[in-house]
Amino acid sequence: MPVTLTDATWDEEITQHKGLALVDIWAPWCGPCRMIGPIVEEIAGEYKGRAKIGKLNADENAKPGEFGVTGIPTLLIFRDGQVVDQIVGAVPKQTITDKLDYYLANDPARS
């Protein structure tokens, strides 16, 4: 299950997180967000212990603006609290897992 993120929990959950994290920035009224929501939930289960997966409601939090998010859904990929990549729009699961797998395989901490 993805972690529910808020502006208040952001630093503890994402900025201070060591390792890989995927954040789904979404809103309840957004059709494409509802399409990838179940995919993000599947990924959270499959990547448990390898990557932190979280969801941030764009309507209830200001954090998306700090990252220049103008469209949702936006998936931000973080390594050690820093954005390393992003995916905008509803994309197939394979697109998301390919990026996560790339960053897991190319982890400087493992080399």
TANORDA-V98341 format. One record per backbone hydrogen bond with DSSP energy under -0.5 kcal/mol. CO is the residue of the C=O (numbers start at 1). NH is the residue of the N-H. Records with the same first field share a line. If there is no record, write none. Layout:
CO = NH, NH
//
This chain:
3 = 5, 55
5 = 57
6 = 10
9 = 13
10 = 14, 15
11 = 16
14 = 17
17 = 19
19 = 80
20 = 52
21 = 78
22 = 24, 54
23 = 25, 76
24 = 26, 56
25 = 73, 74
26 = 58
27 = 30
29 = 31
30 = 34
31 = 35
32 = 36
33 = 37
34 = 38
36 = 40
37 = 41
38 = 42
39 = 43
40 = 44
41 = 45
42 = 46
43 = 47
45 = 48
47 = 50, 51
50 = 20
52 = 22
53 = 3
54 = 24
55 = 5
56 = 26, 58
57 = 60, 61
62 = 65, 66
63 = 66, 67
64 = 67, 69
65 = 68
73 = 89
74 = 25, 76
75 = 87
76 = 23, 78
77 = 84, 85
78 = 21
79 = 82
82 = 79
85 = 77
87 = 75
89 = 91
92 = 95, 96
93 = 97
94 = 98
95 = 99
96 = 100
97 = 101
98 = 102
99 = 103
100 = 104
101 = 105
102 = 106
104 = 107
106 = 108
107 = 110, 111
108 = 111
//
